[in-house]
């Protein structure tokens, strides 16, 4: 091996060895900062949860004192309405269908149900002809 190439290899190896510890220290610093940030975030979340629980507990106790415990009912949580991704054409089509349905319902309510001509007999009896 030539002297020049050998010196070059040694120089490169030295720089790599110097660079290694710097890189390692940099990564360790980043890790410590990330751990610290995550701990702060978790603490903030738990504090917010505790505050919300206190607020909820305070409002629920005030209501429970006003009403007796027997009057309480188990209420199911309100169902969240899902927003449909409809095109304007489809929305128009559905609106027309609903309007037609409502119109039919109103028309059915307006006309009284038809009764049979001989409605004076009970179940089990046959209608008698005059």
PEBEL-V326588 format. One record per residue. N is the residue number from 1. SS is DSSP state (helix for helix, strand for strand, loop for the rest). PSI is psi in whole degrees, -180 to 180 (none if undefined). Layout:
n->N ss->SS psi->PSI
n->N ss->SS psi->PSI
This chain:
n->1 ss->loop psi->142
n->2 ss->loop psi->156
n->3 ss->helix psi->-43
n->4 ss->helix psi->-46
n->5 ss->helix psi->-37
n->6 ss->helix psi->-44
n->7 ss->helix psi->-41
n->8 ss->helix psi->-45
n->9 ss->helix psi->-42
n->10 ss->helix psi->-44
n->11 ss->helix psi->-44
n->12 ss->helix psi->-42
n->13 ss->helix psi->-42
n->14 ss->helix psi->-43
n->15 ss->helix psi->-38
n->16 ss->helix psi->-41
n->17 ss->helix psi->-36
n->18 ss->helix psi->-39
n->19 ss->helix psi->-36
n->20 ss->helix psi->-56
n->21 ss->helix psi->-36
n->22 ss->helix psi->-46
n->23 ss->helix psi->-44
n->24 ss->helix psi->-45
n->25 ss->helix psi->-40
n->26 ss->helix psi->-46
n->27 ss->helix psi->-40
n->28 ss->helix psi->-39
n->29 ss->helix psi->-43
n->30 ss->helix psi->-42
n->31 ss->helix psi->-45
n->32 ss->helix psi->-41
n->33 ss->helix psi->-40
n->34 ss->helix psi->-43
n->35 ss->helix psi->-42
n->36 ss->helix psi->-42
n->37 ss->helix psi->-42
n->38 ss->helix psi->-39
n->39 ss->helix psi->-42
n->40 ss->helix psi->-40
n->41 ss->helix psi->-43
n->42 ss->helix psi->-41
n->43 ss->helix psi->-42
n->44 ss->helix psi->-43
n->45 ss->helix psi->-46
n->46 ss->helix psi->-37
n->47 ss->helix psi->-43
n->48 ss->helix psi->-41
n->49 ss->helix psi->-44
n->50 ss->helix psi->-41
n->51 ss->helix psi->-42
n->52 ss->helix psi->-40
n->53 ss->helix psi->-41
n->54 ss->helix psi->-44
n->55 ss->helix psi->-44
n->56 ss->helix psi->-43
n->57 ss->helix psi->-41
n->58 ss->helix psi->-42
n->59 ss->helix psi->-34
n->60 ss->helix psi->-33
n->61 ss->helix psi->-35
n->62 ss->helix psi->-39
n->63 ss->helix psi->-40
n->64 ss->helix psi->-29
n->65 ss->helix psi->-32
n->66 ss->helix psi->-37
n->67 ss->loop psi->146
n->68 ss->loop psi->158
n->69 ss->helix psi->-29
n->70 ss->helix psi->-26
n->71 ss->helix psi->-13
n->72 ss->loop psi->142
n->73 ss->loop psi->152
n->74 ss->loop psi->110
n->75 ss->loop psi->129
n->76 ss->loop psi->145
n->77 ss->loop psi->145
n->78 ss->loop psi->134
n->79 ss->loop psi->131
n->80 ss->loop psi->127
n->81 ss->loop psi->132
n->82 ss->loop psi->133
n->83 ss->loop psi->125
n->84 ss->loop psi->140
n->85 ss->loop psi->90
n->86 ss->loop psi->146
n->87 ss->loop psi->158
n->88 ss->helix psi->-36
n->89 ss->helix psi->-45
n->90 ss->helix psi->-38
n->91 ss->helix psi->-43
n->92 ss->helix psi->-43
n->93 ss->helix psi->-45
n->94 ss->helix psi->-38
n->95 ss->helix psi->-42
n->96 ss->helix psi->-42
n->97 ss->helix psi->-42
n->98 ss->helix psi->-41
n->99 ss->helix psi->-40
n->100 ss->helix psi->-41
n->101 ss->helix psi->-44
n->102 ss->helix psi->-39
n->103 ss->helix psi->-42
n->104 ss->helix psi->-39
n->105 ss->helix psi->-44
n->106 ss->helix psi->-40
n->107 ss->helix psi->-39
n->108 ss->helix psi->-36
n->109 ss->helix psi->-32
n->110 ss->helix psi->-39
n->111 ss->loop psi->129
n->112 ss->loop psi->150
n->113 ss->loop psi->141
n->114 ss->loop psi->137
n->115 ss->loop psi->154
n->116 ss->loop psi->156
n->117 ss->loop psi->-38
n->118 ss->loop psi->78
n->119 ss->loop psi->12
n->120 ss->loop psi->18
n->121 ss->loop psi->154
n->122 ss->loop psi->173
n->123 ss->loop psi->135
n->124 ss->loop psi->-23
n->125 ss->loop psi->151
n->126 ss->loop psi->142
n->127 ss->loop psi->137
n->128 ss->loop psi->136
n->129 ss->loop psi->144
n->130 ss->loop psi->none
